[in-house]
């Protein structure tokens, strides 16, 4: 059976716990962590923790929180992103038109329509296509992937820092003192 992102995260958490307990060294943790995120099936994930005490086989995770947030809130956020620049530019050009008309004491031709109209039509088509193609869900999933990458990077950095702190400092180089040597000089017959 194929594993999902939440399943890989559960195994990564188990591996992190094993690293913290000293059951894995940093190199083995890093190797297993990379394998966990590359795993495609539950069997591959189970092999990564089989030798760790208290580990249990990977179970299908409940429905991901990404699916829950990809509803109305994600759609509303995506629409705000798509239409935000259009709204800003339309308001800006309308404000410029209004101020110049007010200053000239004459309500001239409403030229901002040539900015707002064609661009708005293109935005409408982009919105319809994006909603049909699941763009809000993809936006949320991409954000979640970035968050996971950042978290893995932070974990690796913390693990490297912890390993450096547990290593002994290198001993100073030894100097050999040959003045007390009992070795006789042998003549060179060269």
N, C-alpha and C positions, 0 to 999 in steps of 0.2 A: 504494500500500500504506500502511496506517495506521501511524503511528509510536507508540512507547510512551514511558513516562517515562524509561527508561534512554537511549533515543535522544536525547531532548531534553536530558538531562544531558550527553551526549557533545558535543553542539553547544554547549551553554553553556560547557563546559570549553574548547573550541576558541576561542570568542569571548573568554573570559577571557585566554587565552594571547595572542590578537591585541591585546587591550587592554594587557596587560603589555609587549608588544613595541612599542607605540606605533603599531600599524597602524590602530587605531580610537580615536576620541576617546570621552569618557565618554558623551556624548549618543547617539552612534551605537551604542555598546555597549549602553546601556540599552534603546534602541529594538529592537535585534536580539534582545536577551535576552528581552524581553517577547514578541516575535514567536515566538521559539523555544519558549517555554512555551505559547504559544497554538496552535502548529502541530499539524495533525492528520495530515499525510502526510509521507513522506520527501521528496517534491518540494519542499514548503514549507521543510523544514529545509535542503535542499541549496542553495536560493537564498540563504540567510542567510550561507553561507560560501563561495560560489562565487568571489568576488573575492579571497579570502585565499590567500596562497601556502601550499603544503603541505597544504591542506585536501583531504579526500577525501569523497565522498558518504556520507551517513548509511547505515549498514548495520543490518539488524535486530540488536538486541542479544540476547545470550544470555538465557536464562530469568532473570528478575529474582530477586534475593536475597530479595525479599519472599515469593515463592512457597516458597522453601526454608525460611524461618523460620516460615511459617504452619502448620507441622506440629504435632508433639506439644508442643513448648515453648510455642508461642503458645496452644494450647488449654489447657495446664496453667496458664499465667499468667492467661488469661481466667477460668478457673474459680476461681482464687484470688481474683481481683477480685470476682467475682459472690458468692462464698460467704464472703468475708472478714468483712464486717460481721455476717453472721448468726452465724458462729462466735464472734466476739468477744462479742456480746451474749448468746449462749447460755452461754458460759463465765462471763461476768460474773454473770448471774442465778443460775446454778447455784452459783457461789462464795458469793453472798449467801445463798442458801437454806442451803448447807452451814454457813456461819459462824453464822447465826441458829439453826439446828437444834442445832449443837454447843454454842452458848452457852446455849440453853434446855434442854439435856440431854434433848431430845425430838425424834425424827425425825418432823416433821410432813408435811403434804401437799406433794408435789413440784409446786409451782405453776409453776416455769420451763417445764414442758411446754407451758403455754398461750402462752408466747412463742415457743419453739423450734418447736413443731409446725405451727401455721398458717403462720408465716413460712417455715419450711423447705419446706412444700408449695408455696407460691408460688415460692420459689427453684428448686425442682425443675422446675416448668413453665417458668420463665424460662430455665433452663439447657438444657432440651430444645429449646425454641424457638430459643435463640441458637445452639446447635450446628447445628441444622437450617438456620438462615439464614446460616451462615458468619460469625458474630460474631467469632471469634478472628482470622480472616483480615482482616476489616474493621478490627479494632483495630490490627493490625500495619500495614496500609496507611495508616491515619490517622496513626499515629505517624511513619511514613516521610514522609508529606506535610508534617507539621509540621517535621520535621528539614530537609527540602529548603527550605521557606519560610525557616526560620531561616538556613540556609546562604546562600541568595540574598540575604537582607537583609544578612548579614555581608559578602558580596562587594561589594554595592553601596556599603555604608558604607566599605569599604576603598578602593574605586575613587574615591569622592568625596574621601576624605582624600588619596589620592595626587594627584588633580587639583588640589586646593587647594594642595598643597605645590609643585606645578610652576608655578603661576600666579605672575606677577610681582606684587609689592605695588603698590598704586595710587600714582601719583606725587602729591606734594603739590600743592594748587591753586596756580596761578601768580597772582602779584599784578602788576598793571600799574602801572608808575611813569610818570606823565604829565609829570613835571617837566622832562624833557629833550625834550619834544615840540617839533617845529618847525612844527606846524600853527598858523596864525594864527587868532586869534579873529575870527569874523565877527560883525558887528553884527546884532542881532535887529531886523527891520523889522516887528515884529508889532503 
